[in-house]
Amino acid sequence: MSAPHVSLPDPTHLPHLPQLPPPDPLTSPVTGWTRAHWEAIADRLLDALLPYASPGLAQYRLPGPPSHSGPWSDGLEGFARSFLLAAFRIAGSGGRQPGLIERYAAGLAAGTDPHSPDRWPPITDRGQPMVEAASLAIALHETRPWIWDRLDDRVRQRIADWLGGFVGAVVNDSNWRLFQVITEEFLASVGAPHSRREIDAGLARLEDWYRGDGWYTDGDGRKFDYYNAWALHLYPVLWARIAGPRADPGLVAGHRARLRSFLHDHQHFFGADGAPVHQGRSLTYRFATTAPLWAGVLADATPLPPGRTRRLASGALRHFAERGVPDEQGLLTLGWYGPFLPVTQRYSGPASPYWASKAFLGLLLPADHPVWTATEEPGPVESADVHLGLPAPGWLLHSTATDGIVRLVNHGSDRLPPPPATAEDSPHYARFAYSSATAPETPRAQHSGPDNHIALLAPDGTPTPRGRIHPLGAEGARAASWHQALLPGGGAGHRIETVSVVHGPWEVRVHRVDAPPGTPVREGGWAVADDTAPPTARTGPGWARVRRTDGLTSALVGLHGWSDDEGTVVAAVGGNAYGHHSATPLLTLPSHPGGTHLLVTLVVLSADPAVHALVEGTRVRAGADGGVEIRFPDGTRESVAP
């Protein structure tokens, strides 16, 4: 059964976006949105920034808590990231945006004037201006005929001098290496001093992080997230546009091949309602998740038909628009839908969300390009149930057409530096699963919630973190990993090995848990959240369930090794990006028998009522050798070896 097309309110009735054109059901039968909608939202975002501009238009000082870099840097961030959006709008219109051209040309002149009160902070070692320099360089390149070529020679020299602060500077060893590549390649393109050695070194470092099948880690370790989408694949495409004939054709071809492989997977990360899977850091960039879809078209490096590319991108933009993004003032706030600081990081400032400007990359493609004119095609989640093993990041995707939900099972991304370094768990990396319909719990009083996590409990009730994830493989319909559960004063820790087997909406987790005798063990299912009312809860012996007002339901059932104790539900307020009220089903084994104990759990997230009527139909049989036979409700059988 195919999922229905996304049924959302008429976008002409969105009060915070009054300028939107009417939907076009002929060209865009899924979302209704066209290039004109993208242009209208770009214009709304850019117009809304003007009240926050400095007198010289070189900084945008938006309301909200400052980043750790401080308000001066945050003001530059507002200019640079919005200039990226303005550049795509200017170039996409063939320069027919005189107001934007004049506005950003004035800002460039004032920001680089060392005597101006609007002057920008300099580029220094590992400083935030490095990030913003790359956005400036991309925007200057894409608008070159209308801005750079028309600037006064003195202003051009000042811009080159300011960007030149990158040459010889120390850069964070992560996606930041590509900011240096982009900035210095632009300097090369205008005949300014640069270091070809530094450009080549940054591109070579990217090769070190490639893990195969289109996936990079963002620096050493297992750091897999959307930085693959909006940085590690995007910047090589934009670098090649700046470099032109200076770029090594073989290297460019390799980047394009990797992007093509990545997009084969990335298309599966969007739910039928347009929501991207909620995983990783910098989620306040929201629809920047669509940037590589457009980059693939720009670079002729996409396996997707043009109608599907636009459907996925427009679906994501529309998803957020219908949930109040941008807000009533036309601003992008620090959050997911409304303001929600737990999805931010120390580096996040009031203008940080404007990295979402990368989503508008498609405006560089002409209006008569097939990506804008082809009839929309449904996304993968709308056509059939899918399971997809991703060995490089250690992930397993499974989506269901009846409710349009995408679920990501995580057995490989922890965002920790390589051993022996340690770090605290992040709720956006340490969970066993993420989805397009939920967010992890991020409570204020503690670092991490109980959802999608199995833990040993200390005597005071403190749960063990997941810590470093050791992947054991991801292929077909299963993935596995192990981690060390560290109890206070417990020495080296206790191994918990988990195999996830998925089928349709179902996930069965087979845990082999080492623990001292008498230690309690707790597992949490999916947290569901709602702004309108607290989710309803039901519990019974060895099971628990929570349900949202619209029917989205999370169920957790002990299939083997758990006690017959009543399942429980923990409710929370203000700790979830998807809604003010949230709840998580829990199972607890009061006393571990010691040694290695087998626990098997059914974990379900679904909006399909038929699925929840079948929850009790999953059966398992544990063999004497420790192997597990699984029978799903439709009769499908899987086995997990000892």
HELIX and SHEET records of a PDB file:
HELIX    1   1 PRO A   11  HIS A   13  5                                   3    
HELIX    2   2 ARG A   35  LEU A   49  1                                  15    
HELIX    3   3 LEU A   50  TYR A   52  5                                   3    
HELIX    4   4 PRO A   71  GLY A   92  1                                  22    
HELIX    5   5 PRO A   98  GLY A  111  1                                  14    
HELIX    6   6 PRO A  129  GLU A  142  1                                  14    
HELIX    7   7 TRP A  148  ARG A  150  5                                   3    
HELIX    8   8 ASP A  153  LEU A  163  1                                  11    
HELIX    9   9 GLY A  164  PHE A  166  5                                   3    
HELIX   10  10 TRP A  176  SER A  189  1                                  14    
HELIX   11  11 ARG A  196  ASP A  208  1                                  13    
HELIX   12  12 TYR A  227  TYR A  227  1                                   1    
HELIX   13  13 ASN A  228  LEU A  232  3                                   5    
HELIX   14  14 LEU A  234  ALA A  243  1                                  10    
HELIX   15  15 GLY A  244  ARG A  246  5                                   3    
HELIX   16  16 PRO A  249  HIS A  266  1                                  18    
HELIX   17  17 GLN A  267  PHE A  269  5                                   3    
HELIX   18  18 LEU A  283  THR A  290  5                                   8    
HELIX   19  19 ALA A  291  LEU A  298  1                                   8    
HELIX   20  20 PRO A  306  ALA A  321  1                                  16    
HELIX   21  21 LEU A  341  VAL A  343  5                                   3    
HELIX   22  22 SER A  352  LEU A  364  5                                  13    
HELIX   23  23 PRO A  370  THR A  373  1                                   4    
HELIX   24  24 PRO A  380  SER A  383  1                                   4    
HELIX   25  25 PRO A  609  ALA A  613  1                                   5    
HELIX   26  26 VAL A  615  GLY A  617  5                                   3    
SHEET    1   A 2 TYR A 210  GLY A 212  0                                        
SHEET    2   A 2 TRP A 215  TYR A 216 -1                                        
SHEET    1   B 4 VAL A 386  LEU A 390  0                                        
SHEET    2   B 4 TRP A 395  THR A 400 -1                                        
SHEET    3   B 4 ILE A 405  ASN A 410 -1                                        
SHEET    4   B 4 ALA A 433  SER A 435 -1                                        
SHEET    1   C 4 ILE A 454  LEU A 456  0                                        
SHEET    2   C 4 VAL A 521  GLY A 524 -1                                        
SHEET    3   C 4 HIS A 581  LEU A 589 -1                                        
SHEET    4   C 4 VAL A 528  ASP A 530 -1                                        
SHEET    1   D 4 ILE A 454  LEU A 456  0                                        
SHEET    2   D 4 VAL A 521  GLY A 524 -1                                        
SHEET    3   D 4 HIS A 581  LEU A 589 -1                                        
SHEET    4   D 4 THR A 568  VAL A 573 -1                                        
SHEET    1   E 8 HIS A 470  GLU A 475  0                                        
SHEET    2   E 8 ARG A 478  ALA A 485 -1                                        
SHEET    3   E 8 HIS A 494  HIS A 503 -1                                        
SHEET    4   E 8 TRP A 506  ALA A 515 -1                                        
SHEET    5   E 8 GLY A 595  SER A 606 -1                                        
SHEET    6   E 8 THR A 553  HIS A 560 -1                                        
SHEET    7   E 8 TRP A 543  ARG A 547 -1                                        
SHEET    8   E 8 THR A 536  GLY A 540 -1                                        
SHEET    1   F 3 ARG A 619  ALA A 622  0                                        
SHEET    2   F 3 VAL A 628  ARG A 631 -1                                        
SHEET    3   F 3 ARG A 637  VAL A 640 -1                                        
END                                                                             
